[in-house]
């Protein structure tokens, strides 16, 4: 792996630890792994986040540079997503306190409330259900290893119950009807399916030991792969947001960007095959974007480039050639806002 020395020269011990564990497959008793594990909390990505945790276990949106209108459930979820991505789980005291805060806000049916505080959330007014209201905190808990917890299982049940017959998740329910699906959130083969909500639900299913290989996850990924667009500027956006260089903003727009690095991450977690032509094309496109030194540059924030490179290398190394993966969707040209035919 030619760029491994570049990744291992990064100042973040968290990134170096991930590279040793997941790309170079070092054992847990390896001296370097042991050393980095001991100093991981000195990483500013971790220590700075832990310092911002409040007494009740939550994180404020102000400290995380997140959308203030979304409230502390969303900002706490964002903090836990970062800690889980780095490798801290339910054994860590800060993760435990953050998780208990989220559980304290969970409703009886397993869901969390829809944020309603104005600003960029005006578009949620009138909605009684939006899958992302639960998908975002559920992803946080799943990232930190809470998937088997009965309270989390209840949230998974709620999320699966919102699924459409075609396998996608809708924008939500407003006044008893499915919500409008804006062009940038459309799915190629679903009338009411919302790509943002479907991506959010799929990100949760991919973290569950059983649901990740279930028909719901494979169907949702199949629909997601139907959007065959190549948006170079969005590659690695989800990773950049996770480590805090991109601001965590928006609710219905949380997964607005079609991040192909995130798509590949979902592919290996759910067990898709490189023999799928759509996935093979994504891989070919990704290899064309790789720089001379083996890195994928994240132009908006170059300091995230090594993290994005690690994430892509992990996905590419874990995707398999031949697995039990069958696509049911025809390859269809996709346009977010197709031209309407004139009546006259």
C-alpha positions in Angstrom: 0.0 0.0 0.0 2.1 2.9 -1.4 0.4 5.7 0.6 0.5 4.0 4.0 3.6 5.9 5.0 1.8 9.2 4.2 -1.2 8.1 6.4 1.1 7.0 9.2 2.8 10.3 9.2 -0.4 12.1 10.0 -0.3 14.0 13.4 -3.6 12.3 14.5 -2.9 9.2 16.6 -6.6 8.2 15.9 -6.0 8.0 12.2 -2.6 6.2 12.6 -4.4 3.6 14.8 -7.1 3.1 12.3 -4.5 2.6 9.5 -2.6 0.0 11.5 -5.7 -1.9 12.5 -7.9 -1.8 9.4 -5.5 -1.4 6.5 -2.3 -3.1 7.8 -4.2 -5.6 9.9 -2.0 -5.3 13.0 -3.0 -7.3 16.0 -4.2 -5.6 19.2 -1.1 -6.7 21.1 1.2 -5.0 18.5 3.4 -2.5 20.3 2.5 0.4 18.0 -1.2 -0.3 18.3 -0.9 -0.5 22.1 1.0 2.8 22.2 -1.5 4.7 19.9 -4.5 3.3 21.9 -3.0 4.8 25.1 -2.5 8.2 23.6 -5.6 8.4 21.4 -7.5 10.6 23.8 -4.7 13.2 23.4 -5.8 13.6 19.8 -7.4 17.0 19.4 -10.3 15.4 17.5 -11.0 13.4 20.7 -9.8 15.6 23.6 -11.5 18.8 22.2 -14.7 16.9 21.8 -14.6 15.4 25.3 -14.0 18.9 26.8 -17.2 20.1 25.2 -19.5 17.4 26.7 -22.0 18.9 29.1 -22.9 17.6 32.5 -26.0 15.7 31.3 -24.0 13.9 28.7 -25.0 16.0 25.7 -23.1 18.2 23.4 -24.2 21.7 22.4 -24.6 22.6 18.8 -22.5 25.8 19.4 -19.4 24.0 20.4 -19.6 21.5 17.4 -20.2 24.3 14.9 -23.5 22.5 14.0 -26.8 23.9 13.0 -28.2 25.4 16.2 -31.8 24.9 15.1 -31.4 21.2 15.3 -30.9 21.0 19.0 -28.8 18.8 21.3 -30.1 15.4 20.1 -28.6 16.2 16.7 -25.4 17.6 18.0 -24.9 14.8 20.5 -25.5 12.3 17.7 -22.9 14.1 15.6 -20.4 13.9 18.5 -21.0 10.1 19.0 -20.7 9.4 15.3 -17.2 10.9 15.4 -16.2 9.0 18.5 -17.6 5.8 17.1 -15.8 6.3 13.8 -12.5 6.9 15.6 -13.0 3.6 17.5 -14.4 4.6 20.9 -17.4 2.5 21.9 -19.9 1.9 24.8 -17.0 1.0 27.1 -15.9 4.6 27.2 -17.5 6.8 29.9 -18.1 9.8 27.6 -19.8 7.6 25.1 -21.9 6.0 27.8 -23.1 9.4 29.0 -23.8 10.6 25.5 -25.8 7.5 24.7 -27.8 7.8 27.9 -28.7 11.4 27.0 -30.0 10.2 23.7 -32.0 7.4 25.3 -33.5 9.9 27.7 -35.0 11.7 24.7 -36.3 8.6 23.0 -40.0 8.3 22.8 -42.1 5.3 23.8 -42.4 4.0 20.2 -38.6 4.0 19.8 -38.3 7.2 17.7 -37.0 10.6 18.5 -38.9 13.8 18.0 -38.7 15.9 14.8 -36.6 19.0 15.4 -38.9 22.0 15.2 -37.1 25.3 16.0 -37.4 27.4 12.9 -34.4 28.4 10.7 -33.5 25.8 8.2 -36.2 23.5 9.8 -39.2 25.5 8.4 -39.5 22.7 5.8 -40.4 20.2 8.5 -43.5 22.1 9.7 -46.6 20.0 9.4 -44.8 16.7 9.3 -45.8 14.0 11.7 -43.0 11.6 10.7 -39.6 12.0 9.0 -37.4 8.9 9.0 -34.3 11.1 9.7 -35.7 12.1 13.1 -34.6 8.6 14.2 -32.0 7.7 11.6 -29.5 10.3 12.8 -29.4 9.4 16.5 -29.7 5.7 15.6 -26.6 5.9 13.5 -24.8 7.5 16.4 -25.7 4.7 18.7 -24.9 2.0 16.1 -21.5 3.6 15.5 -20.7 3.1 19.2 -21.7 -0.5 19.4 -25.2 -0.1 20.9 -27.0 -2.0 18.1 -27.9 -5.0 20.4 -29.3 -2.8 23.1 -33.1 -3.4 23.4 -33.8 0.3 23.2 -31.9 0.6 20.0 -33.6 -2.5 18.6 -36.9 -0.7 19.2 -35.7 2.3 17.2 -34.7 -0.1 14.4 -38.2 -1.5 14.4 -39.7 2.0 14.2 -37.4 2.9 11.3 -38.2 -0.3 9.3 -41.9 0.3 9.8 -41.6 3.6 7.9 -40.3 1.9 4.8 -42.2 2.1 1.6 -43.4 -0.9 -0.4 -40.7 -0.3 -3.0 -38.0 -0.5 -0.4 -37.1 3.2 -0.1 -37.9 5.6 2.8 -40.1 8.7 2.1 -39.5 12.3 2.9 -42.1 11.8 5.6 -45.8 12.1 6.3 -47.4 15.5 6.2 -51.2 15.8 6.7 -51.6 12.1 6.0 -49.7 12.2 2.7 -46.2 11.4 1.6 -44.0 14.5 1.6 -42.7 16.2 -1.5 -39.4 14.8 -2.9 -37.1 17.6 -4.2 -35.1 16.7 -7.3 -31.8 16.5 -5.6 -33.3 13.9 -3.2 -35.0 11.8 -5.8 -34.3 8.1 -6.4 -34.2 6.7 -9.9 -36.8 4.0 -9.4 -39.0 5.1 -6.6 -42.1 7.4 -6.8 -42.0 8.6 -3.2 -38.6 7.5 -2.0 -36.3 10.2 -0.7 -32.5 9.6 -1.2 -31.6 11.6 1.9 -33.9 9.6 4.2 -33.0 6.3 2.5 -29.3 7.0 2.9 -29.9 7.8 6.6 -31.9 4.6 7.1 -29.3 2.5 5.2 -26.4 4.0 7.2 -28.2 2.6 10.4 -28.9 -0.8 8.9 -25.3 -1.1 7.8 -24.2 -0.9 11.5 -26.4 -3.7 12.7 -25.0 -7.3 12.8 -28.2 -8.8 11.4 -30.0 -6.0 9.4 -26.8 -5.2 7.4 -27.3 -8.4 5.4 -31.1 -8.3 5.4 -33.4 -7.8 2.4 -34.3 -4.3 3.5 -30.6 -3.1 3.4 -29.8 -4.8 0.1 -32.9 -3.4 -1.5 -32.2 0.2 -0.3 -28.6 0.0 -1.5 -29.8 -1.3 -4.9 -32.1 1.8 -5.2 -29.3 4.1 -4.0 -27.0 2.7 -6.7 -29.6 3.7 -9.3 -28.3 7.3 -9.1 -25.4 7.0 -11.5 -24.0 10.5 -11.1 -20.3 11.4 -10.6 -20.0 14.4 -8.2 -16.3 14.8 -7.6 -16.7 17.7 -5.2 -18.8 15.5 -2.8 -16.3 12.6 -2.5 -15.5 12.2 1.2 -18.0 14.8 2.4 -19.4 12.5 5.1 -16.0 11.6 6.5 -15.0 15.3 6.5 -18.2 16.1 8.4 -17.6 13.2 10.8 -14.1 14.5 11.8 -15.5 18.0 12.1 -13.9 20.0 9.3 -17.3 20.3 7.5 -20.1 21.8 9.4 -23.0 19.5 10.5 -26.0 21.3 9.1 -29.4 20.7 7.7 -32.0 18.1 8.5 -33.8 17.0 5.4 -30.6 18.1 3.6 -28.3 16.1 5.9 -27.5 13.6 3.2 -28.1 16.0 0.3 -24.7 15.5 -1.2 -24.2 12.2 -3.2 -21.0 11.1 -1.6 -19.5 8.2 -3.6 -17.0 7.4 -0.8 -20.0 6.9 1.6 -21.7 4.8 -1.1 -18.7 2.5 -1.3 -18.6 2.3 2.5 -22.2 1.1 2.5 -21.4 -1.4 -0.3 -18.8 -3.3 1.7 -20.7 -3.2 4.9 -23.9 -4.6 3.3 -22.0 -7.1 1.2 -22.4 -5.9 -2.4 -20.1 -7.3 -5.1 -17.7 -5.6 -7.4 -19.2 -7.6 -10.1 -22.1 -5.2 -10.1 -21.4 -3.0 -13.1 -22.5 0.2 -11.2 -20.1 -0.5 -8.4 -17.3 -1.4 -10.8 -17.9 2.0 -12.5 -17.7 3.8 -9.2 -14.4 2.1 -8.4 -13.0 3.0 -11.8 -14.0 6.6 -11.4 -12.5 6.7 -7.9 -9.2 5.3 -9.2 -9.1 8.1 -11.8 -9.4 10.7 -9.0 -6.5 9.3 -6.9 -3.5 11.6 -6.9 0.1 11.0 -7.8 1.0 10.1 -4.2 -1.9 7.8 -3.7 -4.1 10.3 -1.8 -7.6 11.4 -2.7 -7.6 15.2 -2.2 -10.5 16.8 -0.4 -10.2 20.2 -2.1 -12.5 22.1 0.3 -10.5 21.2 3.4 -7.1 19.5 2.4 -6.6 18.5 6.1 -9.3 15.9 5.6 -7.6 14.3 2.6 -5.8 11.6 4.6 -8.9 10.7 6.4 -10.9 10.4 3.1 -8.0 8.3 1.7 -8.1 5.9 4.6 -11.8 5.5 4.3 -11.7 4.8 0.6 -8.8 2.4 0.9 -10.7 0.5 3.6 -13.8 0.2 1.4 -11.8 -0.8 -1.7 -9.9 -3.5 0.3 -13.1 -5.0 1.7 -15.3 -5.1 -1.4 -15.4 -8.6 -2.7 -15.5 -10.0 -6.2 -18.1 -12.7 -5.9 -20.8 -12.7 -3.2 -24.5 -13.4 -3.1 -25.5 -10.0 -4.4 -28.2 -9.6 -7.0 -29.4 -6.3 -8.4 -33.0 -6.0 -9.4 -32.8 -2.5 -10.8 -32.2 -1.7 -14.5 -29.5 0.8 -15.3 -31.3 4.1 -16.0 -29.9 7.5 -16.8 -30.6 9.8 -13.9 -31.4 13.5 -13.8 -32.3 15.2 -10.6 -34.5 17.7 -12.5 -35.6 16.2 -15.9 -36.8 18.5 -18.5 -40.6 18.6 -18.8 -42.1 18.1 -22.2 -44.0 21.0 -23.6 -47.7 20.6 -23.9 -47.8 22.4 -27.2 
